[in-house]
């Protein structure tokens, strides 16, 4: 290649003249001849790392720089009129840097596990570059248009999701996008279901019932209680005490009967579990207190003992009345048995003293019973022949029973019966004379 005498020297420059060129940017290499005549028509040639990359006008344009474009660039000019060349330019090093890749950082993740409805705050970070002023967010490869800031908050869905982002800036008058971040996955756990237990159920008036709400997994839960309808919540009151996972209702009333359920909540995250199944609490009639039960038992025992005492007393009175009936038969006065009038006396009738020892009766107990028996003559039936029948001996049968002797020694118990025999009517002359009634004493041996 022939050069001009004292030929001018070429110079290569980069436009835009930046210390760092990123992939994807547009770049222009411009070759100029220094000190040459203005009227010379030049043709330009470029080399990269001493390899010809073609000829063109004074500018070599690269629409989208790639890493393969990096290297040492030089250029030279050729005078088209005499085929003479200028001197080669000094090398210009083109350094191509890949566009930075965005990174999704989780600024305020909720404690694991993550539940649907949780809110997560993400940041699109492009390290060492602060001139990015616009950001694109993608959820499962779908552009999310509700936020174009570096930091955005997202409410988690029921499904596992992937978040990605990229940054955009204006550089040397042209828009430039960072490389899109790798997807950042957030695992979403299905909301657990609360479990409700009630003890006891059914419950009686005045008793205490305990409800317990439990969630198997996750962080510490607070609990909300419902009765009959979702808008009716059970709040702390005099008889309703809420402590941790338990609701205690004391002195249960009929108004406490109904359907109950519960949910677990993480108030700082606005998360609620799936509500528990509904449990119906039934309030039965008044419960018997322990004191009342004991009182009833004692009362029953006392009644039983009283019945036993009454039965014993009746038996005792029966025995007494039996003995008294026998005594009354011998001691009562003016009883008529089969036409015989019996009167009991403690001493012999007519003022006669009782029979004493030595009067044909053996010594006996001191207590003696006398019976006064009046014998009445019965009319004798007449025979058909007209003659009166012979009189038979008057016979009186008397059953006398005595109790055992009250004490002392002697012979068998003896009852003496005084028998008054009444004859015909006395004559008037006889009536003038006072006369003791005839008395017959008979000894009756018992045993």
Secondary structure in CASP SS format (residue, H / E / C, confidence):
PFRMAT SS
TARGET T0000
AUTHOR 0000-0000-0000
METHOD secondary structure of the structure
MODEL  1
X C 1.00
X C 1.00
X E 1.00
X C 1.00
X C 1.00
X C 1.00
X C 1.00
X C 1.00
X E 1.00
X E 1.00
X E 1.00
X E 1.00
X E 1.00
X E 1.00
X E 1.00
X C 1.00
X C 1.00
X C 1.00
X C 1.00
X C 1.00
X E 1.00
X E 1.00
X C 1.00
X C 1.00
X C 1.00
X C 1.00
X E 1.00
X E 1.00
X E 1.00
X E 1.00
X E 1.00
X E 1.00
X E 1.00
X E 1.00
X C 1.00
X C 1.00
X C 1.00
X C 1.00
X C 1.00
X C 1.00
X C 1.00
X E 1.00
X E 1.00
X E 1.00
X E 1.00
X E 1.00
X E 1.00
X E 1.00
X C 1.00
X C 1.00
X E 1.00
X E 1.00
X E 1.00
X E 1.00
X E 1.00
X E 1.00
X C 1.00
X C 1.00
X E 1.00
X E 1.00
X E 1.00
X E 1.00
X C 1.00
X C 1.00
X C 1.00
X C 1.00
X H 1.00
X H 1.00
X H 1.00
X C 1.00
X E 1.00
X E 1.00
X E 1.00
X E 1.00
X E 1.00
X E 1.00
X E 1.00
X E 1.00
X E 1.00
X C 1.00
X C 1.00
X C 1.00
X C 1.00
X C 1.00
X E 1.00
X C 1.00
X E 1.00
X C 1.00
X C 1.00
X C 1.00
X C 1.00
X E 1.00
X E 1.00
X E 1.00
X C 1.00
X E 1.00
X E 1.00
X C 1.00
X C 1.00
X C 1.00
X E 1.00
X C 1.00
X E 1.00
X E 1.00
X E 1.00
X E 1.00
X C 1.00
X C 1.00
X C 1.00
X C 1.00
X C 1.00
X C 1.00
X C 1.00
X E 1.00
X E 1.00
X C 1.00
X C 1.00
X C 1.00
X E 1.00
X E 1.00
X E 1.00
X E 1.00
X E 1.00
X E 1.00
X E 1.00
X C 1.00
X C 1.00
X C 1.00
X C 1.00
X C 1.00
X C 1.00
X C 1.00
X C 1.00
X E 1.00
X E 1.00
X E 1.00
X E 1.00
X E 1.00
X E 1.00
X C 1.00
X C 1.00
X E 1.00
X E 1.00
X E 1.00
X C 1.00
X C 1.00
X C 1.00
X C 1.00
X C 1.00
X C 1.00
X E 1.00
X E 1.00
X E 1.00
X E 1.00
X E 1.00
X C 1.00
X C 1.00
X C 1.00
X C 1.00
X C 1.00
X E 1.00
X E 1.00
X E 1.00
X E 1.00
X E 1.00
X E 1.00
X E 1.00
X E 1.00
X E 1.00
X E 1.00
X E 1.00
X C 1.00
X C 1.00
X E 1.00
X E 1.00
X E 1.00
X E 1.00
X C 1.00
X E 1.00
X C 1.00
X C 1.00
X C 1.00
X C 1.00
X E 1.00
X E 1.00
X E 1.00
X C 1.00
X E 1.00
X E 1.00
X C 1.00
X C 1.00
X C 1.00
X E 1.00
X C 1.00
X E 1.00
X E 1.00
X E 1.00
X E 1.00
X E 1.00
X C 1.00
X C 1.00
X C 1.00
X E 1.00
X E 1.00
X E 1.00
X C 1.00
X C 1.00
X C 1.00
X E 1.00
X E 1.00
X E 1.00
X E 1.00
X E 1.00
X E 1.00
X C 1.00
X C 1.00
X C 1.00
X C 1.00
X C 1.00
X C 1.00
X C 1.00
X E 1.00
X E 1.00
X E 1.00
X E 1.00
X E 1.00
X E 1.00
X C 1.00
X C 1.00
X C 1.00
X C 1.00
X C 1.00
X E 1.00
X C 1.00
X C 1.00
X C 1.00
X C 1.00
X C 1.00
X C 1.00
X E 1.00
X E 1.00
X E 1.00
X E 1.00
X C 1.00
X C 1.00
X E 1.00
X E 1.00
X E 1.00
X E 1.00
X C 1.00
X C 1.00
X C 1.00
X C 1.00
X H 1.00
X H 1.00
X H 1.00
X C 1.00
X E 1.00
X E 1.00
X E 1.00
X E 1.00
X E 1.00
X E 1.00
X E 1.00
X E 1.00
X E 1.00
X H 1.00
X H 1.00
X H 1.00
X C 1.00
X E 1.00
X E 1.00
X C 1.00
X E 1.00
X C 1.00
X C 1.00
X C 1.00
X C 1.00
X E 1.00
X E 1.00
X E 1.00
X C 1.00
X E 1.00
X E 1.00
X E 1.00
X E 1.00
X C 1.00
X C 1.00
X C 1.00
X H 1.00
X H 1.00
X H 1.00
X H 1.00
X H 1.00
X H 1.00
X H 1.00
X H 1.00
X H 1.00
X H 1.00
X H 1.00
X H 1.00
X H 1.00
X H 1.00
X H 1.00
X H 1.00
X H 1.00
X H 1.00
X H 1.00
X H 1.00
X H 1.00
X H 1.00
X H 1.00
X H 1.00
X H 1.00
X H 1.00
X H 1.00
X H 1.00
X H 1.00
X H 1.00
X H 1.00
X H 1.00
X H 1.00
X H 1.00
X H 1.00
X H 1.00
X H 1.00
X H 1.00
X H 1.00
X H 1.00
X H 1.00
X H 1.00
X C 1.00
X C 1.00
X C 1.00
X E 1.00
X E 1.00
X E 1.00
X C 1.00
X C 1.00
X E 1.00
X E 1.00
X E 1.00
X E 1.00
X E 1.00
X E 1.00
X C 1.00
X C 1.00
X C 1.00
X H 1.00
X H 1.00
X H 1.00
X C 1.00
X C 1.00
X C 1.00
X C 1.00
X C 1.00
X C 1.00
X C 1.00
X C 1.00
X C 1.00
X C 1.00
X C 1.00
X C 1.00
X C 1.00
X C 1.00
X C 1.00
X C 1.00
X C 1.00
X C 1.00
X E 1.00
X E 1.00
X E 1.00
X E 1.00
X E 1.00
X E 1.00
X C 1.00
X C 1.00
X C 1.00
X C 1.00
X C 1.00
X C 1.00
X E 1.00
X C 1.00
X C 1.00
X C 1.00
X C 1.00
X C 1.00
X E 1.00
X C 1.00
X C 1.00
X C 1.00
X C 1.00
X C 1.00
X C 1.00
X C 1.00
X C 1.00
X C 1.00
X C 1.00
X C 1.00
X C 1.00
X C 1.00
X C 1.00
X C 1.00
X C 1.00
X C 1.00
X C 1.00
X C 1.00
X C 1.00
X C 1.00
X C 1.00
X C 1.00
X C 1.00
X C 1.00
X E 1.00
X E 1.00
X E 1.00
X E 1.00
X E 1.00
X E 1.00
X E 1.00
X E 1.00
X C 1.00
X C 1.00
X C 1.00
X C 1.00
X C 1.00
X C 1.00
X H 1.00
X H 1.00
X H 1.00
X H 1.00
X C 1.00
X C 1.00
X C 1.00
X C 1.00
X C 1.00
X C 1.00
X C 1.00
X E 1.00
X E 1.00
X E 1.00
X E 1.00
X E 1.00
X E 1.00
X E 1.00
X C 1.00
X C 1.00
END
